[in-house]
Amino acid sequence: MRFRVDNGRRQLLIGLLSGGVVGFLFSTETSRAWVRSRRRVNRHRRIIMIDPGHGGQDPGAIGVAGTREKFVALDTALAIAAQLESSGRYRVLMTRYSDEYITLKDRVVLAQTGRADLFVSVHADANHDPHIHGASVYTLSERASDKEAAALAARENSSDRIAGIDLSEHEPIVNEILYDLTRRETNNLSLRFAQALVAELGRDIALMDNTHRSAGFVVLKAPDIPSALVELGCLSNAREERKLGQAGYQMRLADSVARSIDNYFLYG
Ligand SMILES: [Zn+2]
């Protein structure tokens, strides 16, 4: 297997994050109070929830040389988090900090409990065609933009079948009109962020054709938090699989994502 889990680097990145973020993992009253107090102190700092896809019993896509998506997602997400924290402009939370299984529904709940201003889900795809490569960006829509986006959403959503949960059956019970208005505003902001992501990723790395697409991703369903999902590349392409496992390439991806978040908040 070509991809090696680099625990030393992962620990270093965790250490670089502001000390308290790990406390968020414990859903006790104490940690909720802590999150609230941090919010008061850092009101000017936006809260970003970074969501490394898959984990634990769900490896995600598996590359031609055996690279597992769950590790590429976690390592790149940690690099993104470190980059954002070092700017001093953001408070960063993550849905997972280690190789653990978290349902898609719980990821959305974590973003809502953490009162995130933005949700970024980090993945790496595998395609049936080994020549296809490049990053792509997805936002939520009930009707998929194309067949490939629908198939991708089905693959990504299958994570919750492991726990037998289907979020689509559990829409929040709120005033319908208010819900629609919030949803529409969130969709517009999500689209704006997705455009910023495509622009910044495109400066530095290969993008898939028709790179911004939409489908019914369960993990993007928080009605009040602008959300996008990035597929960093294709593990089914041998060259890209190699790159996705390299720390240098993960840092480049992290720089692009961090720049897009800056652009979204500063110039949006
Ligand atoms: Zn995935």
py3Dmol code that shows the C-alpha trace and the ligand (Angstrom):
import py3Dmol

protein = """\
ATOM      1  CA  MET A   1       0.000   0.000   0.000  1.00  0.00           C
ATOM      2  CA  ARG A   2       1.540   3.279  -1.089  1.00  0.00           C
ATOM      3  CA  PHE A   3      -0.253   5.559   1.329  1.00  0.00           C
ATOM      4  CA  ARG A   4       1.218   5.598   4.792  1.00  0.00           C
ATOM      5  CA  VAL A   5      -0.644   7.054   7.776  1.00  0.00           C
ATOM      6  CA  ASP A   6       1.746   9.702   9.031  1.00  0.00           C
ATOM      7  CA  ASN A   7       0.755   9.948  12.652  1.00  0.00           C
ATOM      8  CA  GLY A   8       3.604  12.285  13.578  1.00  0.00           C
ATOM      9  CA  ARG A   9       2.498  14.923  11.082  1.00  0.00           C
ATOM     10  CA  ARG A  10      -1.147  14.483  12.014  1.00  0.00           C
ATOM     11  CA  GLN A  11      -0.341  15.038  15.705  1.00  0.00           C
ATOM     12  CA  LEU A  12       1.709  18.120  14.835  1.00  0.00           C
ATOM     13  CA  LEU A  13      -1.199  19.608  12.886  1.00  0.00           C
ATOM     14  CA  ILE A  14      -3.583  18.870  15.741  1.00  0.00           C
ATOM     15  CA  GLY A  15      -1.119  20.608  18.072  1.00  0.00           C
ATOM     16  CA  LEU A  16      -1.078  23.650  15.797  1.00  0.00           C
ATOM     17  CA  LEU A  17      -4.806  24.090  16.127  1.00  0.00           C
ATOM     18  CA  SER A  18      -5.963  26.252  19.010  1.00  0.00           C
ATOM     19  CA  GLY A  19      -5.686  24.093  22.118  1.00  0.00           C
ATOM     20  CA  GLY A  20      -9.350  23.965  22.948  1.00  0.00           C
ATOM     21  CA  VAL A  21     -10.843  22.611  19.761  1.00  0.00           C
ATOM     22  CA  VAL A  22     -10.464  19.023  20.867  1.00  0.00           C
ATOM     23  CA  GLY A  23     -12.755  19.859  23.793  1.00  0.00           C
ATOM     24  CA  PHE A  24     -15.579  20.215  21.327  1.00  0.00           C
ATOM     25  CA  LEU A  25     -15.472  16.504  20.751  1.00  0.00           C
ATOM     26  CA  PHE A  26     -17.015  15.906  24.147  1.00  0.00           C
ATOM     27  CA  SER A  27     -20.665  16.792  23.913  1.00  0.00           C
ATOM     28  CA  THR A  28     -21.028  17.616  27.600  1.00  0.00           C
ATOM     29  CA  GLU A  29     -22.546  20.791  29.034  1.00  0.00           C
ATOM     30  CA  THR A  30     -19.060  21.904  30.031  1.00  0.00           C
ATOM     31  CA  SER A  31     -17.782  21.814  26.480  1.00  0.00           C
ATOM     32  CA  ARG A  32     -20.927  23.532  25.186  1.00  0.00           C
ATOM     33  CA  ALA A  33     -20.422  26.297  27.766  1.00  0.00           C
ATOM     34  CA  TRP A  34     -16.808  26.491  26.699  1.00  0.00           C
ATOM     35  CA  VAL A  35     -17.810  26.858  23.035  1.00  0.00           C
ATOM     36  CA  ARG A  36     -20.267  29.620  23.998  1.00  0.00           C
ATOM     37  CA  SER A  37     -17.655  31.490  26.046  1.00  0.00           C
ATOM     38  CA  ARG A  38     -15.103  31.226  23.204  1.00  0.00           C
ATOM     39  CA  ARG A  39     -17.721  32.663  20.863  1.00  0.00           C
ATOM     40  CA  ARG A  40     -18.228  35.672  23.112  1.00  0.00           C
ATOM     41  CA  VAL A  41     -14.487  36.341  23.329  1.00  0.00           C
ATOM     42  CA  ASN A  42     -13.947  35.846  19.600  1.00  0.00           C
ATOM     43  CA  ARG A  43     -17.122  37.330  18.198  1.00  0.00           C
ATOM     44  CA  HIS A  44     -15.219  38.846  15.293  1.00  0.00           C
ATOM     45  CA  ARG A  45     -13.815  35.464  14.304  1.00  0.00           C
ATOM     46  CA  ARG A  46     -15.965  33.402  11.947  1.00  0.00           C
ATOM     47  CA  ILE A  47     -16.522  29.789  12.876  1.00  0.00           C
ATOM     48  CA  ILE A  48     -15.568  27.288  10.193  1.00  0.00           C
ATOM     49  CA  MET A  49     -16.559  23.627  10.464  1.00  0.00           C
ATOM     50  CA  ILE A  50     -14.212  21.426   8.461  1.00  0.00           C
ATOM     51  CA  ASP A  51     -15.632  17.962   7.797  1.00  0.00           C
ATOM     52  CA  PRO A  52     -13.167  15.220   6.811  1.00  0.00           C
ATOM     53  CA  GLY A  53     -15.308  12.652   4.959  1.00  0.00           C
ATOM     54  CA  HIS A  54     -15.759   9.041   6.094  1.00  0.00           C
ATOM     55  CA  GLY A  55     -13.609   7.494   8.884  1.00  0.00           C
ATOM     56  CA  GLY A  56     -13.496   4.378  11.038  1.00  0.00           C
ATOM     57  CA  GLN A  57     -15.420   1.484   9.480  1.00  0.00           C
ATOM     58  CA  ASP A  58     -16.179   3.632   6.431  1.00  0.00           C
ATOM     59  CA  PRO A  59     -12.953   3.976   4.389  1.00  0.00           C
ATOM     60  CA  GLY A  60     -14.602   5.979   1.588  1.00  0.00           C
ATOM     61  CA  ALA A  61     -13.104   5.494  -1.882  1.00  0.00           C
ATOM     62  CA  ILE A  62     -10.057   3.271  -2.228  1.00  0.00           C
ATOM     63  CA  GLY A  63      -7.340   4.162  -4.723  1.00  0.00           C
ATOM     64  CA  VAL A  64      -5.654   1.930  -7.282  1.00  0.00           C
ATOM     65  CA  ALA A  65      -2.629   1.565  -4.947  1.00  0.00           C
ATOM     66  CA  GLY A  66      -4.839   1.191  -1.864  1.00  0.00           C
ATOM     67  CA  THR A  67      -4.968   4.784  -0.590  1.00  0.00           C
ATOM     68  CA  ARG A  68      -8.048   5.231   1.534  1.00  0.00           C
ATOM     69  CA  GLU A  69     -10.117   8.392   1.129  1.00  0.00           C
ATOM     70  CA  LYS A  70     -10.719   8.713   4.877  1.00  0.00           C
ATOM     71  CA  PHE A  71      -6.998   9.398   5.509  1.00  0.00           C
ATOM     72  CA  VAL A  72      -6.527  11.824   2.608  1.00  0.00           C
ATOM     73  CA  ALA A  73      -9.613  13.700   3.817  1.00  0.00           C
ATOM     74  CA  LEU A  74      -8.427  13.858   7.439  1.00  0.00           C
ATOM     75  CA  ASP A  75      -4.858  14.928   6.680  1.00  0.00           C
ATOM     76  CA  THR A  76      -5.931  17.606   4.209  1.00  0.00           C
ATOM     77  CA  ALA A  77      -8.671  18.816   6.565  1.00  0.00           C
ATOM     78  CA  LEU A  78      -6.098  19.170   9.359  1.00  0.00           C
ATOM     79  CA  ALA A  79      -3.866  21.162   7.015  1.00  0.00           C
ATOM     80  CA  ILE A  80      -6.814  23.423   6.122  1.00  0.00           C
ATOM     81  CA  ALA A  81      -7.654  23.889   9.812  1.00  0.00           C
ATOM     82  CA  ALA A  82      -4.044  24.767  10.723  1.00  0.00           C
ATOM     83  CA  GLN A  83      -3.880  27.253   7.847  1.00  0.00           C
ATOM     84  CA  LEU A  84      -7.116  28.961   8.896  1.00  0.00           C
ATOM     85  CA  GLU A  85      -6.190  29.081  12.608  1.00  0.00           C
ATOM     86  CA  SER A  86      -2.785  30.586  11.841  1.00  0.00           C
ATOM     87  CA  SER A  87      -4.458  33.526  10.081  1.00  0.00           C
ATOM     88  CA  GLY A  88      -6.061  34.520  13.396  1.00  0.00           C
ATOM     89  CA  ARG A  89      -9.305  35.294  11.540  1.00  0.00           C
ATOM     90  CA  TYR A  90     -11.207  32.093  12.201  1.00  0.00           C
ATOM     91  CA  ARG A  91     -12.225  29.646  14.854  1.00  0.00           C
ATOM     92  CA  VAL A  92     -11.978  26.184  13.384  1.00  0.00           C
ATOM     93  CA  LEU A  93     -13.948  23.144  14.442  1.00  0.00           C
ATOM     94  CA  MET A  94     -13.751  19.723  12.881  1.00  0.00           C
ATOM     95  CA  THR A  95     -16.350  16.977  12.764  1.00  0.00           C
ATOM     96  CA  ARG A  96     -13.595  14.438  13.481  1.00  0.00           C
ATOM     97  CA  TYR A  97      -9.952  14.686  14.510  1.00  0.00           C
ATOM     98  CA  SER A  98      -9.067  11.034  14.194  1.00  0.00           C
ATOM     99  CA  ASP A  99      -9.974   7.867  12.276  1.00  0.00           C
ATOM    100  CA  GLU A 100     -13.471   7.517  13.729  1.00  0.00           C
ATOM    101  CA  TYR A 101     -16.877   6.873  12.225  1.00  0.00           C
ATOM    102  CA  ILE A 102     -19.407   9.715  12.454  1.00  0.00           C
ATOM    103  CA  THR A 103     -22.797   9.600  10.763  1.00  0.00           C
ATOM    104  CA  LEU A 104     -23.639  12.233   8.171  1.00  0.00           C
ATOM    105  CA  LYS A 105     -26.514  13.375  10.345  1.00  0.00           C
ATOM    106  CA  ASP A 106     -24.193  13.893  13.323  1.00  0.00           C
ATOM    107  CA  ARG A 107     -21.812  15.927  11.171  1.00  0.00           C
ATOM    108  CA  VAL A 108     -24.650  18.336  10.357  1.00  0.00           C
ATOM    109  CA  VAL A 109     -25.680  18.465  14.035  1.00  0.00           C
ATOM    110  CA  LEU A 110     -22.084  19.217  15.088  1.00  0.00           C
ATOM    111  CA  ALA A 111     -21.986  22.157  12.664  1.00  0.00           C
ATOM    112  CA  GLN A 112     -25.275  23.473  14.030  1.00  0.00           C
ATOM    113  CA  THR A 113     -24.303  22.991  17.697  1.00  0.00           C
ATOM    114  CA  GLY A 114     -20.996  24.729  17.007  1.00  0.00           C
ATOM    115  CA  ARG A 115     -22.923  27.566  15.306  1.00  0.00           C
ATOM    116  CA  ALA A 116     -20.696  27.339  12.270  1.00  0.00           C
ATOM    117  CA  ASP A 117     -20.736  30.192   9.746  1.00  0.00           C
ATOM    118  CA  LEU A 118     -19.502  27.870   7.011  1.00  0.00           C
ATOM    119  CA  PHE A 119     -19.324  24.094   6.492  1.00  0.00           C
ATOM    120  CA  VAL A 120     -16.698  22.526   4.238  1.00  0.00           C
ATOM    121  CA  SER A 121     -16.802  18.780   3.620  1.00  0.00           C
ATOM    122  CA  VAL A 122     -13.502  17.322   2.369  1.00  0.00           C
ATOM    123  CA  HIS A 123     -13.416  14.183   0.178  1.00  0.00           C
ATOM    124  CA  ALA A 124     -11.478  12.432  -2.607  1.00  0.00           C
ATOM    125  CA  ASP A 125     -13.415  10.533  -5.267  1.00  0.00           C
ATOM    126  CA  ALA A 126     -12.858   7.374  -7.285  1.00  0.00           C
ATOM    127  CA  ASN A 127     -14.125   7.231 -10.843  1.00  0.00           C
ATOM    128  CA  HIS A 128     -14.754   4.199 -13.068  1.00  0.00           C
ATOM    129  CA  ASP A 129     -12.531   5.854 -15.699  1.00  0.00           C
ATOM    130  CA  PRO A 130      -8.863   5.802 -14.529  1.00  0.00           C
ATOM    131  CA  HIS A 131      -8.011   8.745 -16.829  1.00  0.00           C
ATOM    132  CA  ILE A 132     -10.409  11.146 -15.137  1.00  0.00           C
ATOM    133  CA  HIS A 133      -8.697  13.394 -12.617  1.00  0.00           C
ATOM    134  CA  GLY A 134      -8.937  16.811 -11.005  1.00  0.00           C
ATOM    135  CA  ALA A 135     -10.774  18.461  -8.137  1.00  0.00           C
ATOM    136  CA  SER A 136     -14.480  19.245  -8.148  1.00  0.00           C
ATOM    137  CA  VAL A 137     -16.884  21.192  -5.946  1.00  0.00           C
ATOM    138  CA  TYR A 138     -20.473  20.334  -5.030  1.00  0.00           C
ATOM    139  CA  THR A 139     -23.402  22.135  -3.475  1.00  0.00           C
ATOM    140  CA  LEU A 140     -26.792  20.879  -2.386  1.00  0.00           C
ATOM    141  CA  SER A 141     -29.763  20.637  -4.710  1.00  0.00           C
ATOM    142  CA  GLU A 142     -32.713  18.297  -4.669  1.00  0.00           C
ATOM    143  CA  ARG A 143     -32.323  17.740  -8.401  1.00  0.00           C
ATOM    144  CA  ALA A 144     -28.814  16.632  -9.389  1.00  0.00           C
ATOM    145  CA  SER A 145     -27.082  18.720 -12.082  1.00  0.00           C
ATOM    146  CA  ASP A 146     -26.077  15.559 -13.970  1.00  0.00           C
ATOM    147  CA  LYS A 147     -25.915  11.772 -13.721  1.00  0.00           C
ATOM    148  CA  GLU A 148     -22.332  11.690 -12.401  1.00  0.00           C
ATOM    149  CA  ALA A 149     -23.163  14.164  -9.609  1.00  0.00           C
ATOM    150  CA  ALA A 150     -26.193  12.053  -8.654  1.00  0.00           C
ATOM    151  CA  ALA A 151     -24.056   8.895  -8.582  1.00  0.00           C
ATOM    152  CA  LEU A 152     -21.415  10.662  -6.492  1.00  0.00           C
ATOM    153  CA  ALA A 153     -24.017  11.864  -3.985  1.00  0.00           C
ATOM    154  CA  ALA A 154     -25.343   8.296  -3.744  1.00  0.00           C
ATOM    155  CA  ARG A 155     -21.827   7.038  -3.004  1.00  0.00           C
ATOM    156  CA  GLU A 156     -21.176   9.754  -0.401  1.00  0.00           C
ATOM    157  CA  ASN A 157     -24.609   9.315   1.194  1.00  0.00           C
ATOM    158  CA  SER A 158     -24.134   5.572   1.556  1.00  0.00           C
ATOM    159  CA  SER A 159     -22.041   6.305   4.679  1.00  0.00           C
ATOM    160  CA  ASP A 160     -25.192   6.626   6.772  1.00  0.00           C
ATOM    161  CA  ARG A 161     -26.575   3.297   5.606  1.00  0.00           C
ATOM    162  CA  ILE A 162     -23.884   1.806   7.846  1.00  0.00           C
ATOM    163  CA  ALA A 163     -25.764   3.301  10.812  1.00  0.00           C
ATOM    164  CA  GLY A 164     -29.221   2.903   9.244  1.00  0.00           C
ATOM    165  CA  ILE A 165     -29.986   6.628   9.220  1.00  0.00           C
ATOM    166  CA  ASP A 166     -31.575   8.624   6.421  1.00  0.00           C
ATOM    167  CA  LEU A 167     -31.587  12.344   7.173  1.00  0.00           C
ATOM    168  CA  SER A 168     -34.063  13.012   4.375  1.00  0.00           C
ATOM    169  CA  GLU A 169     -36.762  11.410   6.524  1.00  0.00           C
ATOM    170  CA  HIS A 170     -36.040  13.793   9.368  1.00  0.00           C
ATOM    171  CA  GLU A 171     -36.512  17.292   8.018  1.00  0.00           C
ATOM    172  CA  PRO A 172     -36.641  19.843  10.849  1.00  0.00           C
ATOM    173  CA  ILE A 173     -40.184  20.802  11.816  1.00  0.00           C
ATOM    174  CA  VAL A 174     -40.207  24.567  11.462  1.00  0.00           C
ATOM    175  CA  ASN A 175     -42.436  27.172   9.946  1.00  0.00           C
ATOM    176  CA  GLU A 176     -42.386  26.285   6.248  1.00  0.00           C
ATOM    177  CA  ILE A 177     -42.091  29.785   4.848  1.00  0.00           C
ATOM    178  CA  LEU A 178     -39.335  30.760   7.227  1.00  0.00           C
ATOM    179  CA  TYR A 179     -37.581  27.521   6.419  1.00  0.00           C
ATOM    180  CA  ASP A 180     -37.814  28.182   2.670  1.00  0.00           C
ATOM    181  CA  LEU A 181     -36.441  31.708   3.035  1.00  0.00           C
ATOM    182  CA  THR A 182     -33.539  30.535   5.166  1.00  0.00           C
ATOM    183  CA  ARG A 183     -32.872  27.659   2.809  1.00  0.00           C
ATOM    184  CA  ARG A 184     -32.847  29.969  -0.215  1.00  0.00           C
ATOM    185  CA  GLU A 185     -30.459  32.446   1.409  1.00  0.00           C
ATOM    186  CA  THR A 186     -28.198  29.573   2.507  1.00  0.00           C
ATOM    187  CA  ASN A 187     -28.243  28.171  -1.051  1.00  0.00           C
ATOM    188  CA  ASN A 188     -27.162  31.524  -2.484  1.00  0.00           C
ATOM    189  CA  LEU A 189     -24.297  31.802   0.003  1.00  0.00           C
ATOM    190  CA  SER A 190     -23.288  28.184  -0.644  1.00  0.00           C
ATOM    191  CA  LEU A 191     -23.132  28.917  -4.384  1.00  0.00           C
ATOM    192  CA  ARG A 192     -20.983  31.983  -3.734  1.00  0.00           C
ATOM    193  CA  PHE A 193     -18.598  29.976  -1.605  1.00  0.00           C
ATOM    194  CA  ALA A 194     -18.475  27.145  -4.196  1.00  0.00           C
ATOM    195  CA  GLN A 195     -17.535  29.688  -6.893  1.00  0.00           C
ATOM    196  CA  ALA A 196     -14.741  31.044  -4.665  1.00  0.00           C
ATOM    197  CA  LEU A 197     -13.519  27.474  -4.089  1.00  0.00           C
ATOM    198  CA  VAL A 198     -13.456  26.672  -7.817  1.00  0.00           C
ATOM    199  CA  ALA A 199     -11.614  29.931  -8.588  1.00  0.00           C
ATOM    200  CA  GLU A 200      -8.922  29.391  -5.945  1.00  0.00           C
ATOM    201  CA  LEU A 201      -8.424  25.651  -6.548  1.00  0.00           C
ATOM    202  CA  GLY A 202      -8.188  26.386 -10.291  1.00  0.00           C
ATOM    203  CA  ARG A 203      -5.209  28.699  -9.753  1.00  0.00           C
ATOM    204  CA  ASP A 204      -3.098  25.928  -8.353  1.00  0.00           C
ATOM    205  CA  ILE A 205      -4.294  22.446  -9.266  1.00  0.00           C
ATOM    206  CA  ALA A 206      -6.102  20.494 -11.985  1.00  0.00           C
ATOM    207  CA  LEU A 207      -9.881  20.784 -11.993  1.00  0.00           C
ATOM    208  CA  MET A 208     -12.377  18.348 -13.452  1.00  0.00           C
ATOM    209  CA  ASP A 209     -14.399  19.573 -16.459  1.00  0.00           C
ATOM    210  CA  ASN A 210     -17.703  21.129 -15.461  1.00  0.00           C
ATOM    211  CA  THR A 211     -16.299  21.353 -11.986  1.00  0.00           C
ATOM    212  CA  HIS A 212     -19.082  22.898  -9.932  1.00  0.00           C
ATOM    213  CA  ARG A 213     -22.062  20.581  -9.758  1.00  0.00           C
ATOM    214  CA  SER A 214     -24.931  19.871  -7.402  1.00  0.00           C
ATOM    215  CA  ALA A 215     -26.848  16.920  -5.980  1.00  0.00           C
ATOM    216  CA  GLY A 216     -28.634  15.744  -2.853  1.00  0.00           C
ATOM    217  CA  PHE A 217     -25.704  15.354  -0.457  1.00  0.00           C
ATOM    218  CA  VAL A 218     -27.034  14.582   3.039  1.00  0.00           C
ATOM    219  CA  VAL A 219     -24.027  16.195   4.716  1.00  0.00           C
ATOM    220  CA  LEU A 220     -24.791  19.569   3.078  1.00  0.00           C
ATOM    221  CA  LYS A 221     -28.351  19.728   4.432  1.00  0.00           C
ATOM    222  CA  ALA A 222     -28.046  22.210   7.329  1.00  0.00           C
ATOM    223  CA  PRO A 223     -30.726  24.720   6.234  1.00  0.00           C
ATOM    224  CA  ASP A 224     -28.986  27.650   7.934  1.00  0.00           C
ATOM    225  CA  ILE A 225     -25.273  27.023   7.284  1.00  0.00           C
ATOM    226  CA  PRO A 226     -23.712  27.718   3.873  1.00  0.00           C
ATOM    227  CA  SER A 227     -22.096  24.422   2.882  1.00  0.00           C
ATOM    228  CA  ALA A 228     -20.014  22.938   0.088  1.00  0.00           C
ATOM    229  CA  LEU A 229     -18.280  19.634  -0.544  1.00  0.00           C
ATOM    230  CA  VAL A 230     -14.901  19.443  -2.250  1.00  0.00           C
ATOM    231  CA  GLU A 231     -13.591  16.317  -3.947  1.00  0.00           C
ATOM    232  CA  LEU A 232      -9.846  16.972  -3.834  1.00  0.00           C
ATOM    233  CA  GLY A 233      -9.124  14.644  -6.747  1.00  0.00           C
ATOM    234  CA  CYS A 234      -9.574  11.091  -8.025  1.00  0.00           C
ATOM    235  CA  LEU A 235      -7.957   8.196  -6.192  1.00  0.00           C
ATOM    236  CA  SER A 236      -8.778   6.068  -9.260  1.00  0.00           C
ATOM    237  CA  ASN A 237      -6.133   7.998 -11.232  1.00  0.00           C
ATOM    238  CA  ALA A 238      -2.710   6.585 -10.285  1.00  0.00           C
ATOM    239  CA  ARG A 239      -0.861   9.899 -10.650  1.00  0.00           C
ATOM    240  CA  GLU A 240      -3.411  11.861  -8.676  1.00  0.00           C
ATOM    241  CA  GLU A 241      -3.599   9.162  -5.998  1.00  0.00           C
ATOM    242  CA  ARG A 242       0.158   9.549  -5.470  1.00  0.00           C
ATOM    243  CA  LYS A 243      -0.153  13.341  -5.185  1.00  0.00           C
ATOM    244  CA  LEU A 244      -3.116  13.208  -2.807  1.00  0.00           C
ATOM    245  CA  GLY A 245      -1.012  11.174  -0.349  1.00  0.00           C
ATOM    246  CA  GLN A 246       1.802  13.751  -0.303  1.00  0.00           C
ATOM    247  CA  ALA A 247       2.013  16.355   2.484  1.00  0.00           C
ATOM    248  CA  GLY A 248       3.212  19.048   0.054  1.00  0.00           C
ATOM    249  CA  TYR A 249       0.219  18.561  -2.237  1.00  0.00           C
ATOM    250  CA  GLN A 250      -2.166  18.507   0.739  1.00  0.00           C
ATOM    251  CA  MET A 251      -0.687  21.850   1.879  1.00  0.00           C
ATOM    252  CA  ARG A 252      -1.251  23.325  -1.600  1.00  0.00           C
ATOM    253  CA  LEU A 253      -4.863  22.161  -1.489  1.00  0.00           C
ATOM    254  CA  ALA A 254      -5.190  23.611   2.018  1.00  0.00           C
ATOM    255  CA  ASP A 255      -3.819  26.992   0.860  1.00  0.00           C
ATOM    256  CA  SER A 256      -6.378  27.112  -1.951  1.00  0.00           C
ATOM    257  CA  VAL A 257      -9.293  26.242   0.318  1.00  0.00           C
ATOM    258  CA  ALA A 258      -8.156  28.786   2.947  1.00  0.00           C
ATOM    259  CA  ARG A 259      -7.861  31.520   0.271  1.00  0.00           C
ATOM    260  CA  SER A 260     -11.368  30.729  -0.960  1.00  0.00           C
ATOM    261  CA  ILE A 261     -12.718  31.090   2.603  1.00  0.00           C
ATOM    262  CA  ASP A 262     -10.934  34.466   2.909  1.00  0.00           C
ATOM    263  CA  ASN A 263     -12.464  35.580  -0.392  1.00  0.00           C
ATOM    264  CA  TYR A 264     -15.920  34.391   0.609  1.00  0.00           C
ATOM    265  CA  PHE A 265     -15.916  36.396   3.834  1.00  0.00           C
ATOM    266  CA  LEU A 266     -13.770  39.397   2.872  1.00  0.00           C
ATOM    267  CA  TYR A 267     -14.932  40.146  -0.649  1.00  0.00           C
ATOM    268  CA  GLY A 268     -18.276  38.352  -0.901  1.00  0.00           C
TER     269      GLY A 268
END
"""
ligand_1 = """\
1
ZN
Zn -16.218 10.789 0.093
"""
view = py3Dmol.view(width=600, height=400)
view.addModel(protein, "pdb")
view.setStyle({"model": 0}, {"cartoon": {"style": "trace"}})
view.addModel(ligand_1, "xyz")
view.setStyle({"model": 1}, {"stick": {}})
view.zoomTo()
view.show()
